[in-house]
Amino acid sequence: MSLKCGITDLPYGGAKGGIVCDPRQMSSSELERLSRGYVRAVSQIVGPTKDIPAPDMYTNSQIMAWMLDEYDHIREFDSPGFITGKPLRLGGSKGREKATSKGVLYTLQMICDLKGIPIEGMRVIIQGFGNVGSHLALYLHEMGAKVVGIADELGGLYDPNGLDIPYLLENRDSFGVVSNLYKDSLSNQELLEKECDVLIPAAISGVVNKDNAKRLRCEILIEAANGPTTKEAIKILDAKGIVLVPDILANSGGVIVSYFEWCQNNQGYYWTEELVDERLKEKITASFLNVYHTSQKYSVNMKVAAYIEGIRKIAEASQLRGWVRF
């Protein structure tokens, strides 16, 4: 998160945290109690000027609303900017729910422009059909791409002619499961190895590794999830000539619009969805170009270039504060 914020020029640091549980096995009231209990446990170390939580796996705006309400009981009259990803009625930002998938889409458009690859007719496989994967699939479908593969936690669907994305969206369950809608499904592993132009892991970490990387048949891999590609796999992808757009760039749309939400909370002034989208595109496009130019300058892949950019900005800030000497 710190590197991601460095790349995108956000005044945040960051980390990842969560609760060890399976929300799919829990009732709504159990989730509410768990969410409120979590806030009580961390209330001393979070806040609008300290550490600002945001949604990730298996969370949504309702969970953020429970957390905000619990925090308000503890820290009365504090800013709604304590947490982001909230419902609009509680100070959320328009465009936040779709921000990560929009950011992935913009990075895909950028790399396709650079490579001269049209999105219309492009064959795309998306591993994961939760918040990020489902919105992204719809955007690509509407732009004329063929989403030939979709995977959820139970299995994968594949159709070389393109899947019926509106049908899948209409009939998925609350956790994005769609593989049970068809008689014939593949394993996640089988789907990852199907031929396509663009492969987008949008679920969990480590799905592309040293064991399967050599069997991937894509031209571009975009990391919509956090850490879906292992270090050993990246070396194999480089050797195969597969272009990898790294997670700390590709999926930064979520934290960018979380930052916009925090800004709106602090100002008490709320933006239109068009303005949010315009500023997201502007920021992620600039970040992409910086990383791409760094990759060209040092003759490294975009993963390494992203780390160079993120670390460089953190190092510069640390030097200006006098924490380090170079």
C-alpha positions as CSV (number, residue, x, y, z in Angstrom):
1,M,0.0,0.0,0.0
2,S,2.8,2.4,0.7
3,L,4.4,1.7,-2.7
4,K,1.0,2.0,-4.4
5,C,0.4,5.4,-2.8
6,G,3.9,6.5,-3.7
7,I,3.3,5.6,-7.4
8,T,0.0,7.5,-7.5
9,D,1.2,10.5,-5.5
10,L,-1.3,10.0,-2.6
11,P,-0.5,11.4,0.9
12,Y,-1.0,8.0,2.4
13,G,1.2,5.2,3.7
14,G,-0.5,1.9,4.2
15,A,-0.8,-1.7,5.1
16,K,-3.3,-4.6,4.8
17,G,-5.3,-6.0,7.7
18,G,-8.3,-8.1,8.3
19,I,-10.2,-10.7,10.3
20,V,-9.6,-14.5,10.0
21,C,-13.1,-15.8,9.3
22,D,-15.4,-17.1,6.5
23,P,-18.1,-14.5,5.9
24,R,-19.9,-16.8,3.6
25,Q,-20.8,-19.0,6.6
26,M,-22.0,-16.0,8.7
27,S,-25.4,-14.3,9.1
28,S,-25.9,-10.6,8.6
29,S,-26.1,-10.0,12.4
30,E,-22.9,-12.0,13.0
31,L,-21.1,-9.9,10.4
32,E,-22.4,-6.8,12.0
33,R,-21.2,-7.8,15.5
34,L,-17.8,-8.9,14.1
35,S,-17.4,-5.6,12.2
36,R,-18.3,-3.5,15.2
37,G,-16.0,-5.6,17.4
38,Y,-13.1,-5.1,15.0
39,V,-13.5,-1.3,15.2
40,R,-13.6,-1.4,19.0
41,A,-10.3,-3.4,19.0
42,V,-8.5,-0.9,16.7
43,S,-10.2,2.4,17.6
44,Q,-7.1,3.7,19.4
45,I,-4.9,3.4,16.3
46,V,-7.3,4.5,13.5
47,G,-8.9,7.8,12.6
48,P,-9.3,10.4,9.8
49,T,-5.8,11.8,10.6
50,K,-4.1,8.4,11.6
51,D,-5.0,5.3,9.7
52,I,-8.0,5.1,7.4
53,P,-9.6,1.7,6.7
54,A,-11.0,0.8,3.4
55,P,-12.9,-2.2,1.9
56,D,-11.2,-5.2,0.4
57,M,-12.1,-8.9,0.1
58,Y,-15.6,-10.0,1.3
59,T,-16.4,-6.5,2.5
60,N,-18.9,-3.9,1.1
61,S,-20.5,-0.5,1.9
62,Q,-22.8,-2.0,4.5
63,I,-19.9,-3.4,6.5
64,M,-18.2,0.0,6.2
65,A,-21.4,1.7,7.5
66,W,-21.4,-0.6,10.6
67,M,-17.8,0.3,11.3
68,L,-18.4,4.0,10.9
69,D,-21.3,3.9,13.3
70,E,-19.3,2.0,15.9
71,Y,-16.5,4.4,15.6
72,D,-18.9,7.3,16.0
73,H,-20.0,5.8,19.3
74,I,-16.4,5.8,20.5
75,R,-15.2,9.0,18.9
76,E,-18.2,11.3,19.0
77,F,-18.3,14.0,16.3
78,D,-15.2,12.8,14.5
79,S,-15.1,13.0,10.7
80,P,-16.8,10.5,8.5
81,G,-13.3,10.3,6.8
82,F,-12.4,7.7,9.4
83,I,-13.3,5.0,6.8
84,T,-13.8,4.9,3.1
85,G,-16.1,2.8,0.9
86,K,-19.1,4.0,2.8
87,P,-22.7,4.2,1.4
88,L,-23.4,7.6,-0.3
89,R,-25.9,8.5,2.4
90,L,-23.2,8.3,5.0
91,G,-20.5,10.3,3.2
92,G,-19.4,7.8,0.6
93,S,-18.1,8.9,-2.8
94,K,-19.8,8.3,-6.1
95,G,-17.7,5.9,-8.2
96,R,-16.0,4.2,-5.3
97,E,-17.6,0.8,-5.7
98,K,-16.4,0.5,-9.3
99,A,-13.1,2.4,-8.8
100,T,-10.7,-0.6,-8.8
101,S,-12.2,-2.1,-11.9
102,K,-12.2,1.3,-13.7
103,G,-8.5,1.7,-12.8
104,V,-7.7,-1.8,-14.2
105,L,-9.6,-0.9,-17.4
106,Y,-7.7,2.4,-17.8
107,T,-4.3,0.5,-17.5
108,L,-5.5,-2.1,-20.0
109,Q,-6.4,0.7,-22.4
110,M,-3.0,2.3,-22.0
111,I,-1.0,-0.9,-22.6
112,C,-3.2,-1.8,-25.6
113,D,-2.6,1.7,-27.1
114,L,1.1,1.3,-26.6
115,K,1.1,-2.2,-28.2
116,G,-1.3,-1.3,-30.9
117,I,-3.9,-3.9,-29.8
118,P,-7.6,-3.1,-30.3
119,I,-9.9,-3.9,-27.4
120,E,-12.8,-4.7,-29.7
121,G,-12.6,-8.5,-30.4
122,M,-9.9,-9.0,-27.8
123,R,-10.1,-12.3,-25.9
124,V,-10.0,-11.8,-22.1
125,I,-10.0,-14.3,-19.2
126,I,-10.8,-12.9,-15.8
127,Q,-10.0,-15.0,-12.7
128,G,-12.4,-13.8,-10.0
129,F,-16.0,-12.5,-10.4
130,G,-16.4,-10.4,-7.2
131,N,-16.6,-6.6,-7.1
132,V,-13.6,-6.0,-9.3
133,G,-13.9,-8.9,-11.8
134,S,-17.6,-8.5,-12.4
135,H,-17.6,-4.8,-13.1
136,L,-14.5,-5.2,-15.3
137,A,-16.1,-8.0,-17.3
138,L,-19.2,-5.8,-18.0
139,Y,-17.0,-2.8,-19.1
140,L,-15.0,-5.0,-21.5
141,H,-18.2,-6.7,-22.8
142,E,-19.7,-3.3,-23.5
143,M,-16.5,-2.2,-25.4
144,G,-16.7,-5.2,-27.7
145,A,-14.1,-7.4,-26.1
146,K,-14.8,-11.2,-25.9
147,V,-14.7,-12.2,-22.2
148,V,-14.0,-15.9,-23.0
149,G,-13.3,-17.0,-19.4
150,I,-14.6,-16.3,-16.0
151,A,-13.5,-18.1,-12.8
152,D,-14.9,-18.0,-9.2
153,E,-13.7,-19.8,-6.1
154,L,-15.5,-23.0,-7.2
155,G,-14.4,-23.3,-10.8
156,G,-14.2,-21.6,-14.2
157,L,-16.4,-21.1,-17.3
158,Y,-14.9,-20.9,-20.8
159,D,-16.4,-20.1,-24.2
160,P,-14.1,-19.2,-27.1
161,N,-17.0,-17.2,-28.6
162,G,-17.4,-15.1,-25.5
163,L,-19.5,-15.6,-22.4
164,D,-22.9,-14.0,-21.8
165,I,-21.7,-11.5,-19.2
166,P,-25.1,-9.8,-18.6
167,Y,-26.6,-13.3,-17.9
168,L,-23.8,-14.1,-15.4
169,L,-24.2,-10.8,-13.6
170,E,-27.9,-11.3,-13.3
171,N,-27.6,-14.8,-11.9
172,R,-24.5,-14.8,-9.7
173,D,-24.8,-15.2,-6.0
174,S,-23.8,-12.5,-3.4
175,F,-20.2,-13.8,-3.4
176,G,-19.8,-13.8,-7.2
177,V,-20.2,-17.5,-7.8
178,V,-21.3,-18.3,-11.4
179,S,-19.6,-21.6,-12.2
180,N,-22.6,-23.6,-10.9
181,L,-24.8,-22.0,-13.7
182,Y,-23.3,-24.3,-16.4
183,K,-23.1,-28.1,-16.5
184,D,-19.5,-28.0,-17.9
185,S,-17.0,-26.1,-15.9
186,L,-13.2,-26.1,-15.6
187,S,-10.9,-25.8,-12.6
188,N,-9.4,-22.4,-11.9
189,Q,-6.0,-23.8,-13.0
190,E,-7.3,-25.1,-16.3
191,L,-8.9,-21.7,-17.1
192,L,-5.7,-19.8,-16.4
193,E,-3.9,-21.9,-19.0
194,K,-6.5,-21.3,-21.8
195,E,-5.4,-19.3,-24.8
196,C,-6.3,-15.5,-24.7
197,D,-5.0,-12.1,-25.4
198,V,-5.3,-10.7,-21.9
199,L,-5.3,-12.6,-18.6
200,I,-6.6,-10.7,-15.5
201,P,-6.2,-12.4,-12.1
202,A,-8.7,-10.5,-10.0
203,A,-9.1,-12.7,-6.9
204,I,-6.3,-13.9,-4.6
205,S,-2.5,-14.0,-4.4
206,G,-0.2,-16.6,-5.8
207,V,-2.4,-18.0,-8.6
208,V,0.3,-17.6,-11.2
209,N,3.4,-19.4,-10.0
210,K,6.5,-21.3,-11.2
211,D,4.4,-24.4,-11.8
212,N,1.9,-22.9,-14.3
213,A,3.6,-19.7,-15.6
214,K,5.3,-21.6,-18.5
215,R,1.9,-22.9,-19.7
216,L,0.1,-19.5,-19.9
217,R,-1.0,-18.5,-23.3
218,C,-1.6,-14.8,-23.1
219,E,0.1,-11.6,-24.4
220,I,-0.7,-9.4,-21.5
221,L,-1.2,-10.2,-17.8
222,I,-2.8,-7.5,-15.6
223,E,-2.7,-8.0,-11.9
224,A,-6.1,-6.8,-10.7
225,A,-5.7,-8.8,-7.4
226,N,-2.9,-8.2,-4.9
227,G,0.1,-10.3,-5.5
228,P,-1.4,-12.9,-7.9
229,T,2.0,-13.5,-9.6
230,T,4.9,-15.0,-7.7
231,K,8.5,-13.8,-8.1
232,E,9.5,-17.0,-9.8
233,A,6.6,-16.7,-12.2
234,I,7.5,-13.2,-13.3
235,K,10.9,-14.4,-14.5
236,I,9.2,-17.1,-16.6
237,L,6.7,-14.5,-18.0
238,D,9.6,-12.2,-19.0
239,A,11.3,-15.0,-20.8
240,K,8.0,-15.7,-22.7
241,G,7.6,-12.1,-23.6
242,I,4.3,-11.7,-21.7
243,V,3.8,-8.1,-20.6
244,L,2.8,-7.8,-17.0
245,V,1.1,-4.7,-15.5
246,P,1.8,-4.9,-11.8
247,D,-0.8,-4.8,-9.0
248,I,0.5,-1.7,-7.3
249,L,-0.3,0.2,-10.4
250,A,-3.2,-1.7,-12.1
251,N,-5.5,-2.0,-9.0
252,S,-4.7,1.4,-7.5
253,G,-8.0,2.8,-8.6
254,G,-9.5,1.7,-5.2
255,V,-7.1,3.6,-3.0
256,I,-7.2,6.6,-5.4
257,V,-11.0,7.0,-5.0
258,S,-10.7,6.2,-1.3
259,Y,-8.4,9.3,-1.2
260,F,-11.0,11.3,-3.1
261,E,-13.7,10.2,-0.6
262,W,-11.5,11.3,2.3
263,C,-11.0,14.7,0.6
264,Q,-14.7,15.1,0.1
265,N,-15.4,14.2,3.7
266,N,-12.8,16.7,4.9
267,Q,-14.3,19.4,2.7
268,G,-17.9,18.6,3.2
269,Y,-18.3,19.0,-0.5
270,Y,-19.2,16.1,-2.8
271,W,-18.3,15.5,-6.4
272,T,-20.2,14.2,-9.3
273,E,-19.5,10.7,-10.6
274,E,-18.2,12.2,-13.8
275,L,-15.7,14.4,-11.9
276,V,-14.5,11.4,-9.8
277,D,-14.0,9.3,-12.9
278,E,-12.2,12.1,-14.7
279,R,-9.8,12.6,-11.9
280,L,-9.3,8.9,-11.4
281,K,-8.4,8.5,-15.1
282,E,-6.0,11.5,-15.0
283,K,-4.2,10.2,-12.0
284,I,-3.8,6.5,-13.0
285,T,-2.9,7.5,-16.5
286,A,0.0,9.7,-15.3
287,S,1.1,6.9,-12.9
288,F,1.1,4.4,-15.7
289,L,3.2,6.6,-18.0
290,N,5.7,7.2,-15.2
291,V,6.1,3.5,-14.6
292,Y,6.2,2.7,-18.3
293,H,8.9,5.3,-19.0
294,T,10.9,4.0,-16.0
295,S,10.7,0.5,-17.4
296,Q,12.0,1.8,-20.7
297,K,14.8,3.9,-19.2
298,Y,16.2,1.1,-17.1
299,S,15.3,-1.8,-19.4
300,V,13.3,-3.6,-16.7
301,N,9.8,-5.1,-16.6
302,M,7.0,-2.9,-15.4
303,K,6.9,-4.8,-12.0
304,V,10.4,-3.7,-11.2
305,A,9.7,-0.2,-12.6
306,A,6.7,0.2,-10.3
307,Y,8.9,-0.7,-7.3
308,I,11.5,1.8,-8.5
309,E,8.9,4.6,-8.7
310,G,7.3,3.7,-5.4
311,I,10.5,3.3,-3.4
312,R,12.1,6.4,-5.0
313,K,9.2,8.6,-3.8
314,I,9.3,7.2,-0.2
315,A,13.1,7.6,-0.1
316,E,12.8,11.2,-1.3
317,A,10.3,12.0,1.4
318,S,12.4,10.3,4.0
319,Q,15.5,12.3,3.0
320,L,13.6,15.6,3.0
321,R,12.5,14.8,6.6
322,G,16.1,14.1,7.6
323,W,15.4,10.5,8.4
324,V,18.0,9.1,6.0
325,R,21.1,10.4,4.1
326,F,22.1,9.5,0.6
